[in-house]
């Protein structure tokens, strides 16, 4: 069981609420069209340009290095417990295969039963199906999905799985002048720059001599310190990493420090380094972010306004609906092995668990929530945006460097597994 974290919330300083403003002034002061928000708030909302510049001005290299170290050590999701307090008493982490990914590996007797029951079916039921739990560093790859002339996770994994392909498929690929590669099906694709600590994919073959250890060793030799296979197990033929999953968990780490000097714990403030060039607010309160994003919990909603680059067929109706099990934000410290950064970097962590996520949905949610918190919007700000018809109503996606796919669940969701809890 992963350690729990109780949010270190900072109370916003008492200030006199400014009157609601007409948000058409945002368009006037920037010289280009902005979405005309009608929801009342205390300050001007950042424009898309201001939001983008604010997000990318943060010291992202420290977050990237932190994720890289988690991948290098193969700590998986349990490695994030370090973020959620040294003094916490951690419970032993159970085997990755059962505790974090639900699908229990087949025992020798289970394999016999599975093979016996599948003989009558034939075809794909006769093949061996393997579940692979992967950890990879987003900054080292151009995303998951295989693309020509790009270094992608899928491309690298499938290339090295080629040695386990059965003779029939190998011959078919050769006849078509295609490289001999395996086929990896994934629980969810990640964009360029997004790290995964316990991504789940599957690979099947008709060969009977392939062992899970062989697959694990082959992947670990593909790109040391950049991608690591945590667990490989043979599972039932019915297992599908995407369709069998019941929930996915993402963590977004947003650095609050502008330099090596951290915000003192006495202040317990989420104030961001001031930027005098900005005309909108230069700070936000993490406690406000938490209140806003909590409104999504326990609801089935259409997140089409928070999605980007989606196909037309997936831009309306049930295809855009997601059920949010858990959505919280809190302040913590990000520590580095660098002796010059002993005090650590103050960061905001946003933890989201849902049955599914749309493309770039998490990054847009984080950026928009920060924008609304800085503007002093009401707690139902995100819910009000659900009815918008133009995606310019939301902020540009937050940098991919802060996002991490923590794990994928194949059992019922249990909130006690979450990092940020009450």
C-alpha positions, -999 to 999 in steps of 0.1 A, spaced: 0 0 0 14 33 -10 18 59 17 -9 85 22 -3 122 21 -22 148 39 -22 181 20 -1 210 33 -26 237 24 -18 274 26 -46 298 35 -49 326 11 -41 360 26 -71 381 35 -77 406 8 -106 427 -1 -124 412 -31 -121 432 -62 -153 438 -82 -160 415 -112 -146 429 -144 -157 428 -180 -134 402 -196 -136 418 -230 -108 440 -217 -85 410 -220 -89 411 -257 -84 448 -259 -51 448 -240 -36 420 -260 -47 430 -295 -61 396 -305 -93 377 -299 -98 361 -265 -126 341 -252 -152 363 -235 -157 348 -201 -189 356 -183 -181 340 -149 -173 365 -122 -139 365 -105 -118 388 -85 -90 395 -110 -84 394 -147 -79 360 -161 -46 353 -179 -48 353 -217 -37 322 -235 -3 339 -241 2 349 -205 -8 314 -193 16 298 -217 45 320 -207 37 316 -170 37 278 -172 69 275 -192 88 299 -170 90 274 -142 122 254 -134 111 222 -152 146 206 -153 142 196 -116 110 178 -123 125 161 -153 155 150 -133 133 137 -105 113 115 -129 145 103 -146 158 91 -113 126 72 -106 128 54 -139 165 47 -135 160 30 -101 129 11 -112 110 23 -81 77 24 -99 47 42 -83 61 34 -49 90 58 -56 66 87 -54 60 80 -17 92 99 -11 74 131 -21 47 125 4 68 129 35 100 113 49 85 108 84 56 87 72 57 51 81 55 32 48 39 -2 44 57 -28 24 50 -26 -13 34 -58 -26 43 -74 -58 36 -51 -88 18 -77 -107 -11 -81 -83 -11 -51 -60 -9 -23 -86 -21 -39 -118 -48 -64 -108 -43 -92 -133 -27 -120 -114 0 -140 -133 -8 -175 -143 6 -203 -122 16 -236 -139 -18 -251 -131 -35 -220 -143 -16 -222 -176 -27 -258 -181 -64 -249 -174 -61 -219 -197 -45 -239 -225 -71 -267 -221 -101 -244 -222 -87 -225 -253 -80 -256 -274 -117 -259 -283 -117 -223 -295 -85 -224 -315 -71 -193 -333 -60 -165 -310 -70 -185 -279 -40 -207 -285 -14 -180 -282 6 -169 -251 -3 -135 -238 21 -115 -217 15 -84 -196 44 -60 -194 46 -33 -168 69 -5 -181 86 25 -166 101 51 -191 114 86 -190 93 109 -211 121 133 -219 140 105 -237 113 96 -262 90 112 -287 59 98 -270 45 62 -270 30 58 -304 52 45 -332 60 72 -358 84 72 -388 119 85 -380 111 92 -344 124 76 -312 92 63 -296 86 39 -268 63 17 -289 89 16 -317 117 6 -293 97 -21 -275 82 -37 -306 117 -38 -322 131 -58 -294 100 -80 -291 107 -91 -327 129 -119 -315 99 -136 -298 77 -135 -329 66 -169 -341 78 -183 -374 45 -178 -393 43 -141 -385 80 -136 -392 76 -151 -426 46 -129 -433 65 -98 -424 95 -108 -445 72 -114 -476 59 -79 -472 95 -65 -468 87 -53 -433 110 -55 -402 103 -84 -379 88 -68 -349 63 -77 -322 30 -60 -316 25 -42 -283 -9 -31 -272 -9 -3 -245 -33 8 -218 -30 44 -229 -7 64 -252 14 91 -237 26 123 -254 62 134 -260 78 144 -227 53 125 -205 69 100 -181 52 67 -171 61 48 -139 38 18 -144 25 18 -179 9 -15 -190 12 -31 -224 7 -66 -237 24 -88 -263 13 -122 -277 30 -150 -295 22 -185 -306 57 -197 -296 56 -220 -265 92 -215 -254 90 -178 -245 95 -170 -208 85 -138 -190 121 -133 -178 134 -134 -214 111 -105 -224 120 -85 -193 157 -88 -199 154 -79 -236 135 -47 -229 158 -37 -201 188 -40 -224 171 -18 -251 178 16 -235 193 14 -200 182 41 -176 156 54 -201 131 24 -201 128 -4 -176 105 -34 -175 94 -38 -139 73 -70 -142 65 -94 -171 39 -121 -165 19 -145 -186 -18 -137 -183 -51 -151 -196 -60 -146 -233 -89 -124 -223 -66 -97 -208 -64 -65 -227 -43 -36 -212 -68 -9 -224 -102 -25 -223 -96 -44 -191 -85 -14 -172 -109 2 -147 -89 33 -139 -58 53 -147 -39 76 -123 -19 106 -133 3 129 -112 13 164 -123 42 181 -105 42 219 -109 73 237 -95 65 268 -75 101 281 -70 117 304 -95 152 297 -83 170 275 -58 155 294 -29 125 275 -16 95 290 1 98 287 39 75 262 56 66 288 81 48 308 55 31 277 41 24 297 10 20 288 -26 31 322 -39 49 321 -71 79 342 -81 66 375 -92 69 385 -129 65 423 -133 59 419 -170 26 402 -164 -5 424 -163 -27 397 -147 -21 382 -112 13 367 -105 4 341 -79 -22 315 -70 -31 296 -39 -28 258 -40 -56 255 -15 -78 273 -41 -66 249 -68 -76 220 -46 -110 233 -39 -117 239 -76 -105 206 -89 -122 186 -61 -155 196 -77 -149 170 -104 -148 141 -80 -176 115 -83 -191 128 -115 -194 115 -150 -188 146 -172 -180 154 -208 -144 168 -209 -144 177 -246 -136 213 -238 -104 201 -221 -93 178 -249 -69 187 -277 -62 172 -312 -91 147 -310 -107 130 -339 -141 144 -350 -158 111 -340 -144 115 -305 -153 152 -300 -189 148 -289 -212 124 -270 -202 94 -248 -167 93 -264 -158 125 -244 -173 114 -210 -150 104 -181 -157 95 -145 -133 112 -121 -127 90 -90 -102 113 -74 -89 148 -80 -68 166 -54 -39 191 -52 -14 197 -24 20 213 -17 51 192 -10 89 193 -15 109 179 -43 143 168 -31 173 163 -53 206 144 -50 223 177 -59 241 189 -28 234 225 -38 197 219 -35 194 204 0 164 225 9 145 211 -20 121 226 -44 86 236 -34 61 220 -58 24 215 -62 12 180 -70 -21 174 -87 -34 138 -85 -61 127 -109 -77 92 -111 -104 85 -137 -118 56 -157 -102 72 -188 -86 104 -200 -89 123 -233 -58 135 -252 -40 163 -233 -69 165 -209 -48 164 -177 -25 191 -189 -53 214 -200 -71 207 -167 -41 216 -146 -33 248 -166 -70 260 -165 -74 253 -128 -42 273 -120 -56 302 -142 -89 301 -125 -73 300 -90 -51 330 -98 -82 349 -110 -100 342 -78 -129 323 -96 -156 304 -78 -151 268 -69 -174 256 -96 -153 273 -123 -144 241 -141 -179 228 -140 -191 261 -156 -165 257 -184 -180 223 -193 -208 241 -211 -185 262 -233 -186 255 -270 -151 269 -278 -119 254 -265 -103 289 -262 -123 290 -230 -96 268 -214 -59 275 -210 -32 261 -233 -19 227 -221 6 228 -192 41 215 -201 44 178 -207 75 176 -185 54 178 -153 30 150 -162 35 113 -152 13 83 -157 16 67 -123 -2 34 -128 -32 16 -143 -57 -3 -122 -76 -35 -131 -94 -38 -98 -120 -16 -82 -107 18 -73 -97 23 -36 -91 59 -25 -67 47 3 -42 39 -25 -40 76 -34 -12 99 -23 -33 130 -15 -61 122 9 -80 140 37 
